[in-house]
Amino acid sequence: MRSTPFLKSALAASFVAGASLAEEIGDADAGEALFSQCKGCHQIGASAKDRIGPHLNGIFGRRAGAHKGFAYSKSMQRAGVDGLTWTAETLDAYIENPRALVSKTRMSFRGIKNPDDRANLMAYLRDFSDNPSNLPEAEPTARATDHDLDPEILALQGDPEYGEYLSNECLTCHQADGSAEGIPSITQWPEEDFVVAMHAYKRKLRPHPVMQMMAGRLNNDEIAALAAYFKDLD
């Protein structure tokens, strides 16, 4: 079994705290082999640099789109401003199907469907984060459930007039003119981005508690209607 300073410090912290370790994310050795699928775009380790994608040192606990100096897609930037943070749960969803979590991400990767393979890859990535036992949302031992967004949901054609009717609650916080003073704008968002974001709130992948509550009240057709309305809002 490989051993790194990152992993040693994580295990030591867990035992000192007296906490019993739950099932670890996966097998880091197996994950290292799986990382070969990522090497074309990403590097990790002591000499890692940004390539087509950002380097992945310290990915656990990092805000999406927050690595300085890397030119992220607008969708990834929006997700980061919105509060998306890379944890075992959100990374699992992203690795399974990147566009189900961040629509129009530039990462041209079809995803890893096998949950054990994803768990092993995350265990390897975790070795290069500072102290996994102190990361958000009960990291590093939490294992995520399947959060893939059904393509039929993305294919729904929303009714913009119904969306306008539903939008009053949204516009108590978000500005119709697209200004973003403290609250991200949702005006003229691409429909797919809007739908993916709202369903990420419903699944609690995006962390804002008010938006989780608001999205939880909406059904698929209502989300599609809001997306259709805000897409063309002047």
N, C-alpha and C positions, 0 to 999 in steps of 0.2 A: 504493500500500500504506500503510495506517495505521501510525503509529509512536507508541508510548507509552514513558514512562520505564521501566515494568516490562519491556517487551519488549527495549528497548535494553540494560538492565542484564543481562538474561539472556543475550543474544547476546554481549555483551562478556565476561562471565564465562566463557562457553564457549570463546571464542577465546583468552583469556589463558591458560586452563588447557591449551590446545593440543589439546583434544579435538575430533575431527571430529564435526560435527552429523549425527545420523541424520535420517531423514525426519521433519520436524516433524509435530506432531499433525494439523494441518489448516490451513485458510485462515481467519484471524481475521476478515477482511472479510465472507466468506460467513457466518461464525458470528454476526456482529453482526446480520445480517438474520434469522437463525434465532432469535435471542434474543427476537424479537417474540412467539414462542410462550410465553415465560416471563414476560413483563412483567406479566401479570395478577396474578402472585403475588410475583415477585422483582424487586429492583432491583440495579443494579451501577454502580460509578463513584464519583466524588468525593462526591456528595451522597446516596448510596444509604442507604435506611433499611429497616428490617424492615416487611414488609406481611403478607399472609396467610402468606408464607414468609419465611425470613430473607434478608437481603441476601447477595450472593454474592462480595463482595470478600474476597480471601484464602482462597477455598474450597480451592485445592490445598494439600495438606499439613495441612488442618484435620481434627480428629477429628469424626466424625459426632455430631450433637447437642450440640456444645460451644460454640456461639455464645451468649454470655451474654445473658440477658434475653429469649430467645425460648422460647416454650412448645412444645417438641417432643412428638411422640407417644411413648408408652411404648416402642413398637417401635424408634423411632429412638434413644431414650435407651439402651435395652438394647444396640443395635448399637454405640453410642459407648463404653459401659462395656466392651464386649467387645473394643474395639480397632479398630473399623472406621475407617479414615482415607481421606479423599478424595484419590485419585491418578487418573492417567489411566485405569488399569484399572478401579478401582471406580466412578468417575464414568461410564465408558462403560457398565458393566453397569446402573447405576442409571438413566441417561438412556434406555437402551433399554427397560427395563421396571422401573419403581421397585419394584413389589411382588415381583419375582423376587429382589431383594437385601434389601429391608427390608419384611417382610410387615406389612400394616396401616399403612403410612405414610399420613399424611393428604394427601400430595401427589396430587391427583386429576388425574394426567397419564398418558395412555396410553403415552407413550414415543415415541422416534424410532427407527424400524427401520432406516433407511439408515445404514450405518456411516460413510460419508463425511460425511453431515450431522452425525452425532454428533462426529466428529473436528473438523469446522469449529467447532461450538459450543464444544467444549472449548478449542480454540485461542483463541477470543474470551475465555472465562472465564479462561484462563491469563494473559492480559494484565493481569489485576487481582490477581494473586498476587505476593508480594514479589520472589522471585528463583527462577523456575521451574527453573533449572539445578541448584539445590541441594535440590530437593524429593525426598521419599522415592521409592524404587523406580525409579530411573533416569528420573525425570521430567525434562523434559517430553516427550521424544521417543518414549517407549514407546507402541505402539499395541496395544490390547487385542484379544483374540479374542472370539468370540461366547460369552456366558455366560448366556444366557437359560435359566431353569429350566423344564423340560418340565411343562406343566399336569398330565400324567398322574402325575407324581411327587407333586404336591401332592394328587392325588385318591386316593392309596393309603390304604386303611383298615388301620391298624396293629393288631397283636394286643398288648394291654397285658400279658398274661401272659408273652408272649415278651419284651416290653420289660423286664419285671421281671427276667427271667433275664439279660438283657444288661446291666442297669444297674449291676452290681457295680463295674465299672471306672469308670463315671461317678462313683459315690458314694465313690470313694477321694479325690476332691477336692471335689466339690460336696456340700453338706449336704442331706440328705433333708428336714429340717425347714424348708427355704427360707431359712435364714440366709445372709448374704452377707458374711462377714468376709474380705475380700481376694479372694474368688472369686465371680463373679456367680452368683446363684441360678438354677436351671433348673426348680425345682418350680413346678407349675401354669402353666407357659408355655402359651400357645395352641399347638395342634399345628402350625399353619401357620408360626408364628414359629420353632418348634424346627426344623422341616424345612428352612426357608429358610436358617437359620443354619448348620446342619450341612452343607448342600450348598455354602454359601459357603466353609466351611473346606475342603471337598474341592477346590474350584476355586481355593483360595488367595487368595480375595478378602478373607477375614478373616485377620488376620496371625498369630494365636497358633500357634507351631510345634507345640506338643504337641497342640492341638486339630486342627490340620491332619493330623497323623499318625493320631490316633484316628478322625477322620471318614473318612480315606482307607481305613481297614480295613472300613468298614461299607458294605453294599449298600443299595439303596433301601428294601427291605422292613424291614431292621433299623433304619434311621433312623425309618421310620414307626412301628415297634413301640415304640421308645424315646419318641417323641413322644406316643404314646397313653398310655404308662405315666406319664410325668412330668406330663402334663396334669391328671390326677386324683389325684396323690400328695398326701396330707394332711400 
